[in-house]
Amino acid sequence: MTGHGHDAHENRPGCGPDGTHGHDSSLLLPGAQPHVHGRTRGRAHGHAHGSRLTLTGEHRKSLVTVMLITLTVALGEAIGAWVSGALVLLADAAHMAADAGGVGLSLLAVVFATRPATEQRTFGYARAEILAAVANAVILFGMSVFIVVQAISRLITPSAVRSPLLIVFGVIALAANLVSLLVLRRGQSESLNIRGAFLEVASDALGAAAVIITGLVIAATGFTRADPIASLAVGVLIAPRTWRLLADAVNVLLEASPRGIDLSEVRAHLTGLDGVRDVHDLHAWTITSGLAVLSVHVVVEPEVLSDGRSAMMLDALQDCLRGHFDVEHSTFQLEPAGHADHEHPMHQ
């Protein structure tokens, strides 16, 4: 028996105590066309899924634009560092080059992520975006260590710096970074990789500001140790952003529950449906940015199975998840009371 899913925002009762549908646009999956199907032989399995371009892929042009801007500025700053002798300019150039490389990894991941699923890789290559996010974080961490080490060396042995050139290149870099931030502003709230690129460009902007301030201080006072001090500040500012990005990506790889989905609330909503006695083996995880997946065993009343109402129950369960949690890809196993006694659940 098969039953088709319904849009979560039709005028129909919701699940749970208040009978309403919640909505969080940040978790919506644009373009998804879900459907539900199931079997009715004491147990039924339901699935809802749809093909979609990953959220990072939807902002591919923005990533290409930012990468080109960043590479151009990094090259200019590298030349400026060689001419002016400023470590902070070299540090910012290296940082921006690393950011451009990270964006390049994200673009490469988009190419893999849009490849179709296969029998061996049933979700395609969507998880490649998360691997790219980890690579971005590792690159940023390595650059911060490099900057700190070089800054300490310059503090011990100061060197001459041509401050006018430092100011000019700093202003150019800051203007370019502000343009890149505007390009990435919308996508950074939707995709982990776009957010990573946004944070990298934001740290680049802080680095450019540090370059300008350093140039002004040296020009006004002749205090050349301002160069390694500013470089040290740039290195330190990178660390917390890198940690947050790495933590988010590792949580996805460890298949932690998606941010914004409380399993206790999911349980309460599902058990609030008519005909549902209990749920167990409830799992939720993230494939890539914006693609949450959930599976659960649902204990139903005997008449749900005996009267051929499995398809209707699958529709109700799926509508509940879409309406309250915006989970479009889910799997349900319908079973009678007592069936769990001879199972070995991984999670209640």
C-alpha positions, -999 to +999 in steps of 0.1 A: +000+000+000+013+034-008+004+069+004+017+102-008+031+129+014+015+163+018+029+198+021+035+206+057+016+239+055-017+227+042-047+236+064-047+205+085-043+197+122-007+195+135+008+170+159+014+174+196-005+192+223-012+225+205-022+210+172-002+236+153+027+235+129+060+252+137+083+266+111+120+275+109+129+288+075+166+282+082+161+245+080+139+244+049+152+224+020+145+244-012+131+225-041+125+192-022+096+172-035+090+146-008+069+114-010+060+087+014+056+049+009+052+020+032+044-017+036+017-032+058+027-066+071+027-059+108+056-035+102+057-007+078+086+014+066+081+050+054+106+073+036+104+109+025+131+123+003+138+147-026+167+156-048+182+190-041+212+211-048+233+214-016+230+249+000+267+257-007+261+248-043+233+274-045+259+301-037+286+288-061+289+321-080+294+340-047+322+316-037+339+320-071+337+358-068+351+359-033+379+335-042+390+357-071+389+388-050+408+371-022+435+357-045+441+391-061+444+409-028+467+382-014+490+385-043+490+423-040+497+421-002+526+396-008+542+420-032+536+448-007+551+429+021+582+422+001+586+459-008+577+473+026+592+447+048+561+445+070+553+411+087+517+421+093+512+425+056+528+392+048+507+375+076+476+390+061+486+379+026+492+343+038+460+343+057+440+355+026+458+329+004+448+302+029+412+315+028+412+314-010+424+278-008+396+270+016+370+285-007+385+265-035+380+233-015+344+243-009+339+247-046+355+214-052+332+199-027+302+214-044+312+196-076+313+163-058+281+171-038+260+175-069+270+142-084+241+117-083+237+091-055+248+055-063+242+021-048+275+025-029+270+061-019+233+065-013+235+101-003+259+109-031+288+131-022+269+157-001+291+149+030+321+162+010+311+197+020+316+189+056+350+174+049+359+207+031+348+226+062+372+205+083+400+212+058+392+250+060+395+249+098+428+230+098+443+254+072+432+284+093+447+269+125+480+262+107+481+298+095+474+312+130+503+292+144+526+305+116+517+341+122+522+338+160+556+322+156+568+349+132+554+377+153+573+365+184+605+364+163+600+400+151+593+411+187+627+398+197+644+413+166+626+442+151+631+452+115+625+483+094+590+489+079+579+513+052+547+526+067+532+545+037+530+514+016+516+494+045+487+519+048+480+518+011+479+481+008+458+479+040+431+502+027+429+482-006+426+449+013+400+462+037+378+475+008+381+441-010+372+423+021+341+444+027+329+436-009+334+399-002+314+401+030+285+417+012+287+389-015+286+362+012+261+378+036+230+360+026+244+325+022+263+324+055+231+318+074+222+288+053+254+267+047+282+257+070+308+262+043+295+296+033+296+305+070+331+293+071+341+314+042+322+344+057+341+340+090+374+337+071+368+369+051+357+387+084+390+378+100+407+390+068+389+423+073+402+426+108+436+418+095+434+446+070+423+470+097+453+459+118+475+466+088+462+501+085+465+509+122+500+494+123+511+516+094+496+547+111+513+539+144+547+534+128+544+565+106+535+586+137+558+572+163+585+551+146+576+522+169+584+492+145+574+466+171+538+476+163+542+453+132+548+420+151+523+430+178+496+435+151+506+403+135+502+385+168+467+400+172+458+387+138+469+352+146+450+352+179+418+365+164+417+335+140+417+308+167+382+311+182+365+313+147+385+283+136+375+263+167+338+270+162+339+260+125+358+228+134+334+219+162+303+223+140+319+202+112+330+174+137+295+173+152+282+165+117+308+138+111+300+123+145+263+124+135+252+145+165+216+156+166+211+186+142+211+220+158+176+231+164+161+196+167+154+185+203+147+148+203+126+150+234+103+175+215+102+152+185+092+123+208+065+144+224+050+154+190+050+120+175+035+103+206+008+130+205-006+116+173-038+095+174-029+058+171+007+061+184+015+044+217+053+050+219+084+056+199+119+042+203+152+039+184+149+076+176+179+090+157+185+123+140+217+134+122+229+158+095+242+147+060+253+182+051+243+218+057+205+220+056+199+183+051+187+167+084+177+130+085+156+112+111+147+075+117+124+061+144+105+030+153+068+038+160+046+015+182+010+019+170-024+007+181-033-028+167-061-014+145-037+008+126-021-023+112-051-046+111-074-020+094-049-011+067-043+024+081-005+023+078-003+046+049-024+072+067-002+069+098+029+074+077+014+105+062+006+119+096+041+111+110+057+128+080+035+158+081+043+162+118+081+162+112+079+186+082+055+209+100+073+212+133+109+204+126+113+208+088+128+174+085+121+163+049+140+130+048+128+105+074+123+068+078+096+052+100+091+016+111+056+009+123+053-020+147+028-035+172+033-034+210+058-059+222+078-061+190+107-041+207+111-068+233+132-089+209+151-059+193+184-045+204+178-007+203+208+016+200+189+045+215+156+050+233 
